[in-house]
């Protein structure tokens, strides 16, 4: 018998409580019963997004929320600054181009965070830029960007800041209102501990004003329709009823744990994973590692694709490989959403077994022991705080 563990950066494991909630009998969406559930889910989203702004919910993946941001905020031939440091920064760029927006790229070496000075210079040079598109956690490289410093630049500018927090929300801190982040997009299958199928988008008053001027055609993603319905705790189109039920329960679980504690848990798991990697003589890929996922360079003479397949097919642990030019060169282990210490230890154990099988030379147990030491150190630190 083989037990399966999903340790990829999406979809992530779903808690039993959430699964059971979604298994309840379907209800009609145009009822007071559903509107009450939807209202509670929205309150939970506001808590997780750290915002009092409206948060719109779509029956889509996170990419649908990214597209909704572009088509509602900009017009054809508008100019937008897009930070491209991985596959998901590239996705924002591609969406802009698809709708006739002039996308001005700031290209960043994969694995490195963007330097806010480059954004500052671009905004200073060109006052016609209407939006800056950034990524909190660039999942393809496991790199976190300093959204707070970017938001400090756009707060006093005409341009709005749009952040892809699909992977980062709930793992890497983002304080939407406190930092003056205008738009935050996310999805259900990452830190929110749900199956794929929901996209989310928070909008500031500054962004809503820009929305009034957009001339890009839209129908399903027309946020004016969503806002009108949201004001009545409703949706313009048929919602994903069972997923919204699950969202309500997942958001309550996050509230019960406390968002700051959730972020601290992700940081603890991330620290232990990085320590384990170092204990195996491996090298981290990112210069600014995210707490959602860790990217690791594949050692020389090891087949990166085979490593990922061996962990999944033989040991039942699903991790992710590299994308684009990093395919076969890195692997990525998530510590995102419904995960705790023993999930990380399981992933590290499977990694050691797979590496040994593929011929990598190291001291068995080196990664696990370093992860255990990291957890023990974190536990002692928590005890000191509590005394």
C-alpha positions as CSV (number, residue, x, y, z in Angstrom):
1,X,0.0,0.0,0.0
2,X,1.2,3.5,-0.8
3,X,-0.1,6.6,0.9
4,X,0.0,9.7,-1.2
5,X,1.1,13.2,0.0
6,X,0.7,16.3,-2.1
7,X,3.6,18.7,-1.4
8,X,3.4,20.8,-4.6
9,X,2.5,24.5,-4.5
10,X,-1.1,23.9,-5.7
11,X,-3.3,22.2,-5.4
12,X,-2.6,21.7,-1.8
13,X,-4.1,19.3,0.8
14,X,-7.7,20.0,1.8
15,X,-8.7,19.6,5.5
16,X,-11.2,16.9,6.3
17,X,-13.5,19.5,7.8
18,X,-13.6,21.4,4.6
19,X,-14.2,18.2,2.5
20,X,-17.1,17.2,4.7
21,X,-18.6,20.7,4.4
22,X,-18.4,20.5,0.6
23,X,-20.0,17.0,0.7
24,X,-23.2,18.4,2.2
25,X,-26.3,18.3,-0.1
26,X,-26.4,21.0,-2.7
27,X,-28.6,24.0,-2.1
28,X,-30.0,26.6,-4.5
29,X,-27.9,29.7,-4.9
30,X,-30.7,32.2,-5.1
31,X,-31.8,31.6,-1.5
32,X,-31.3,33.3,1.9
33,X,-29.5,30.2,3.0
34,X,-26.8,30.5,0.4
35,X,-26.6,34.3,0.8
36,X,-25.9,33.9,4.5
37,X,-23.1,31.4,3.7
38,X,-21.7,33.7,1.0
39,X,-21.8,36.7,3.4
40,X,-19.8,34.7,6.0
41,X,-17.3,33.6,3.3
42,X,-16.8,37.2,2.3
43,X,-16.2,38.3,5.8
44,X,-13.6,35.6,6.1
45,X,-11.9,36.8,2.9
46,X,-11.7,40.3,4.2
47,X,-9.9,39.0,7.3
48,X,-7.4,36.9,5.2
49,X,-6.8,39.7,2.6
50,X,-6.5,42.2,5.5
51,X,-8.9,44.6,3.8
52,X,-12.2,46.4,4.2
53,X,-12.4,46.7,0.4
54,X,-14.8,44.5,-1.6
55,X,-13.4,41.0,-2.4
56,X,-15.0,39.5,-5.5
57,X,-15.3,35.8,-5.9
58,X,-15.3,34.1,-9.3
59,X,-16.0,30.5,-10.4
60,X,-12.5,30.3,-12.0
61,X,-8.9,29.6,-11.2
62,X,-6.6,32.3,-9.9
63,X,-5.8,33.2,-13.5
64,X,-9.4,34.2,-14.0
65,X,-8.9,36.8,-11.2
66,X,-5.8,38.1,-13.0
67,X,-7.7,38.5,-16.2
68,X,-10.5,40.2,-14.4
69,X,-8.1,42.7,-13.0
70,X,-6.7,43.6,-16.5
71,X,-10.1,43.9,-18.3
72,X,-11.7,46.0,-15.5
73,X,-9.0,48.4,-14.7
74,X,-7.5,49.3,-18.1
75,X,-8.5,50.4,-21.6
76,X,-7.0,49.5,-25.0
77,X,-3.7,51.3,-25.5
78,X,-3.3,52.1,-21.8
79,X,0.2,51.5,-20.5
80,X,1.0,49.1,-17.7
81,X,4.3,48.2,-16.0
82,X,4.7,44.4,-15.6
83,X,7.3,42.8,-13.4
84,X,8.5,39.6,-15.1
85,X,10.6,37.4,-13.0
86,X,9.0,34.0,-13.6
87,X,6.1,32.3,-15.4
88,X,3.4,34.1,-13.5
89,X,4.8,37.6,-14.1
90,X,4.8,36.5,-17.7
91,X,1.2,35.6,-17.4
92,X,0.2,39.1,-16.4
93,X,2.2,40.4,-19.4
94,X,0.4,38.0,-21.8
95,X,-3.0,38.9,-20.5
96,X,-2.3,42.6,-21.0
97,X,-1.0,42.0,-24.6
98,X,-4.1,39.9,-25.4
99,X,-6.4,42.8,-24.6
100,X,-4.4,45.5,-26.4
101,X,-2.8,47.0,-23.3
102,X,0.7,48.3,-23.8
103,X,2.7,46.2,-21.4
104,X,6.1,47.6,-20.4
105,X,8.2,44.8,-18.9
106,X,10.7,45.0,-16.0
107,X,12.6,41.8,-16.5
108,X,14.1,40.3,-13.4
109,X,16.5,37.4,-13.3
110,X,14.6,34.3,-12.3
111,X,15.1,33.6,-8.6
112,X,15.7,37.2,-7.7
113,X,13.3,39.8,-6.3
114,X,12.6,43.0,-8.2
115,X,14.4,46.1,-7.1
116,X,11.9,48.8,-6.2
117,X,14.3,51.4,-7.5
118,X,13.6,50.2,-11.0
119,X,9.9,50.6,-10.5
120,X,10.4,54.1,-9.1
121,X,12.5,55.1,-12.0
122,X,10.0,53.8,-14.5
123,X,7.1,55.7,-12.9
124,X,9.2,58.8,-12.7
125,X,10.1,58.5,-16.4
126,X,6.6,57.8,-17.7
127,X,3.7,59.4,-16.0
128,X,1.2,57.7,-18.4
129,X,1.6,54.3,-16.7
130,X,-1.8,53.4,-15.2
131,X,-1.0,50.2,-13.4
132,X,1.9,48.2,-12.0
133,X,1.5,44.4,-12.0
134,X,3.6,42.5,-9.5
135,X,3.7,39.1,-7.9
136,X,3.9,38.4,-4.2
137,X,5.2,34.8,-4.5
138,X,6.6,33.9,-7.9
139,X,5.7,30.3,-7.6
140,X,7.9,29.1,-10.5
141,X,11.0,30.3,-8.7
142,X,9.8,30.2,-5.0
143,X,10.7,33.9,-4.8
144,X,8.9,36.5,-2.7
145,X,8.9,40.2,-3.7
146,X,8.8,43.2,-1.4
147,X,5.3,44.3,-2.0
148,X,5.3,46.8,0.8
149,X,8.1,48.8,-0.8
150,X,6.4,48.7,-4.2
151,X,3.1,49.9,-2.7
152,X,4.9,52.8,-1.0
153,X,5.9,54.0,-4.5
154,X,2.4,53.6,-6.1
155,X,0.5,55.0,-3.1
156,X,1.3,58.6,-4.1
157,X,1.2,58.0,-7.9
158,X,-1.5,57.9,-10.4
159,X,-0.8,54.3,-11.1
160,X,-2.4,51.5,-9.1
161,X,-0.7,48.4,-7.8
162,X,-2.1,45.0,-8.8
163,X,-0.6,42.0,-7.0
164,X,-0.8,38.3,-7.9
165,X,-1.1,36.7,-4.5
166,X,-2.4,33.4,-5.8
167,X,0.3,31.4,-4.1
168,X,1.4,33.9,-1.5
169,X,-1.8,34.7,0.3
170,X,-1.8,33.1,3.7
171,X,1.9,32.2,3.5
172,X,3.8,35.4,2.8
173,X,2.5,38.5,4.5
174,X,0.5,41.0,2.5
175,X,-1.3,43.8,4.4
176,X,-3.6,45.1,1.7
177,X,-5.1,48.2,3.4
178,X,-2.1,49.0,5.7
179,X,0.3,49.0,2.8
180,X,-2.0,50.7,0.3
181,X,-2.1,47.7,-2.1
182,X,-4.9,48.6,-4.6
183,X,-5.7,45.1,-6.0
184,X,-4.9,41.7,-4.7
185,X,-5.8,38.5,-6.8
186,X,-5.7,35.0,-5.4
187,X,-7.1,31.5,-5.8
188,X,-8.7,28.8,-3.8
189,X,-6.2,25.9,-4.2
190,X,-3.2,27.3,-2.3
191,X,-3.1,28.8,1.1
192,X,-6.9,28.8,1.4
193,X,-6.9,25.0,1.6
194,X,-9.6,24.4,-1.0
195,X,-9.8,22.5,-4.3
196,X,-9.2,24.5,-7.5
197,X,-12.2,26.5,-8.8
198,X,-12.4,29.9,-7.1
199,X,-10.7,33.1,-7.9
200,X,-10.6,36.2,-5.7
201,X,-10.0,39.9,-6.3
202,X,-9.9,42.7,-3.8
203,X,-10.3,46.3,-5.1
204,X,-9.5,49.6,-3.4
205,X,-11.5,52.8,-4.0
206,X,-8.6,54.1,-6.2
207,X,-8.9,51.0,-8.4
208,X,-12.7,51.2,-8.5
209,X,-12.5,54.7,-9.8
210,X,-10.2,53.6,-12.6
211,X,-12.6,50.8,-13.3
212,X,-15.2,53.3,-14.3
213,X,-13.1,54.4,-17.3
214,X,-12.2,50.9,-18.7
215,X,-13.4,50.3,-22.3
216,X,-12.1,46.7,-22.7
217,X,-15.0,44.4,-23.6
218,X,-16.0,42.1,-20.8
219,X,-19.1,40.1,-19.8
220,X,-18.5,37.3,-17.3
221,X,-15.8,39.3,-15.5
222,X,-17.6,42.6,-15.5
223,X,-16.9,43.8,-11.9
224,X,-19.7,46.3,-12.1
225,X,-22.1,43.4,-12.1
226,X,-20.2,41.7,-9.4
227,X,-20.3,44.8,-7.2
228,X,-24.0,45.3,-7.6
229,X,-24.6,41.7,-6.6
230,X,-22.0,41.7,-3.8
231,X,-23.8,44.6,-2.1
232,X,-26.7,42.2,-1.7
233,X,-24.5,39.2,-0.6
234,X,-25.1,37.6,-4.0
235,X,-23.4,36.8,-7.3
236,X,-24.3,37.9,-10.8
237,X,-23.8,34.4,-12.2
238,X,-24.1,30.9,-10.9
239,X,-21.6,30.5,-8.1
240,X,-19.6,27.3,-7.2
241,X,-22.0,26.5,-4.3
242,X,-20.1,23.6,-2.7
243,X,-16.7,25.4,-3.0
244,X,-18.2,28.5,-1.4
245,X,-19.4,26.3,1.5
246,X,-15.9,24.9,1.8
247,X,-14.4,28.5,1.7
248,X,-16.7,29.5,4.6
249,X,-15.3,26.6,6.7
250,X,-11.7,27.1,5.6
251,X,-11.8,30.8,6.4
252,X,-13.1,30.0,9.8
253,X,-10.3,27.6,10.4
254,X,-7.8,30.3,9.5
255,X,-9.6,32.7,11.8
256,X,-9.5,30.2,14.6
257,X,-5.8,29.7,14.2
258,X,-5.2,33.4,13.8
259,X,-3.7,34.8,10.6
260,X,-0.4,35.8,12.3
261,X,-0.1,32.3,13.6
262,X,-0.8,30.9,10.2
263,X,2.0,33.0,8.7
264,X,4.3,32.0,11.6
265,X,3.5,28.3,10.9
266,X,4.4,28.7,7.2
267,X,7.7,30.5,8.2
268,X,8.6,27.6,10.5
269,X,7.9,25.0,7.9
270,X,9.9,27.0,5.3
271,X,12.9,27.4,7.6
272,X,12.9,23.7,8.4
273,X,12.7,22.8,4.7
274,X,15.6,25.1,3.8
275,X,17.7,23.7,6.7
276,X,17.0,20.2,5.4
277,X,18.1,21.1,1.9
278,X,21.4,22.5,3.3
279,X,21.8,19.4,5.4
280,X,21.8,17.4,2.2
281,X,24.5,19.5,0.6
282,X,22.0,21.1,-1.8
283,X,21.6,24.7,-2.8
284,X,18.5,26.9,-2.7
285,X,17.6,28.5,-6.0
286,X,15.9,31.7,-4.8
287,X,17.8,34.7,-3.4
288,X,14.6,35.8,-1.6
289,X,12.8,32.5,-0.6
290,X,9.1,32.5,-0.2
291,X,7.4,30.8,2.8
292,X,4.9,29.1,0.5
293,X,7.4,27.0,-1.4
294,X,11.1,26.2,-1.6
295,X,13.0,25.8,-4.8
296,X,16.2,23.7,-4.9
297,X,18.8,23.3,-7.5
298,X,19.1,19.7,-8.8
299,X,22.5,18.3,-8.1
300,X,24.9,17.6,-11.0
301,X,24.5,14.3,-12.7
302,X,21.0,13.8,-11.3
303,X,17.9,13.8,-13.6
304,X,15.6,16.4,-12.2
305,X,12.5,15.0,-14.0
306,X,13.3,11.5,-12.8
307,X,13.7,12.8,-9.2
308,X,10.2,14.3,-9.2
309,X,8.7,11.2,-10.8
310,X,10.5,8.8,-8.3
311,X,9.2,10.8,-5.3
312,X,5.7,10.7,-6.7
313,X,5.4,7.2,-8.2
314,X,7.5,5.2,-5.8
315,X,7.2,7.1,-2.5
316,X,3.9,8.8,-3.0
317,X,5.1,12.4,-2.4
318,X,4.1,14.8,-5.1
319,X,6.5,17.8,-5.5
320,X,6.9,20.1,-8.5
321,X,9.7,20.4,-11.0
322,X,11.0,23.5,-12.7
323,X,9.2,25.4,-15.5
324,X,10.4,26.8,-18.8
325,X,14.2,27.0,-18.9
326,X,14.4,25.6,-15.3
327,X,12.8,22.3,-16.3
328,X,14.9,19.6,-14.9
329,X,17.2,22.1,-13.1
330,X,15.2,22.8,-10.0
331,X,12.6,21.0,-7.9
332,X,10.1,22.7,-5.6
333,X,8.7,21.5,-2.2
334,X,5.7,23.3,-0.9
335,X,4.8,24.1,2.7
336,X,1.6,25.8,1.9
337,X,-1.9,25.7,3.4
338,X,-3.0,22.6,5.4
339,X,0.5,21.4,6.3
340,X,2.4,20.9,9.5
341,X,5.8,19.6,10.8
342,X,5.3,15.9,9.9
343,X,4.3,16.8,6.3
344,X,7.6,18.5,5.9
345,X,9.5,15.6,7.5
346,X,7.7,13.1,5.2
347,X,8.7,15.2,2.1
348,X,12.3,15.4,3.2
349,X,12.5,11.7,4.0
350,X,11.1,10.9,0.5
351,X,13.6,13.3,-1.0
352,X,16.5,11.5,0.7
353,X,15.3,8.1,-0.5
354,X,14.9,9.3,-4.1
355,X,18.2,11.1,-4.2
356,X,20.0,8.0,-2.8
357,X,18.3,5.8,-5.4
358,X,19.4,8.1,-8.2
359,X,23.0,8.0,-7.1
360,X,23.5,11.3,-5.2
361,X,26.1,10.9,-2.5
362,X,25.3,12.3,1.0
363,X,24.8,11.1,4.6
364,X,21.4,9.6,5.0
365,X,19.3,11.4,7.6
366,X,21.2,14.6,7.2
367,X,18.2,16.5,5.9
368,X,15.7,15.0,8.4
369,X,18.0,15.7,11.3
370,X,18.5,19.4,10.3
371,X,14.7,19.8,9.9
372,X,14.1,18.3,13.3
373,X,16.7,20.6,14.8
374,X,15.0,23.6,13.2
375,X,11.6,22.5,14.6
376,X,13.1,22.0,18.0
377,X,14.7,25.5,17.9
378,X,11.4,27.1,16.8
379,X,9.6,25.3,19.7
380,X,12.1,26.6,22.2
381,X,11.7,30.0,20.8
382,X,7.9,29.8,21.2
383,X,8.3,28.6,24.8
384,X,10.5,31.6,25.6
385,X,7.9,34.0,24.1
386,X,5.2,32.4,26.3
387,X,7.2,32.7,29.6
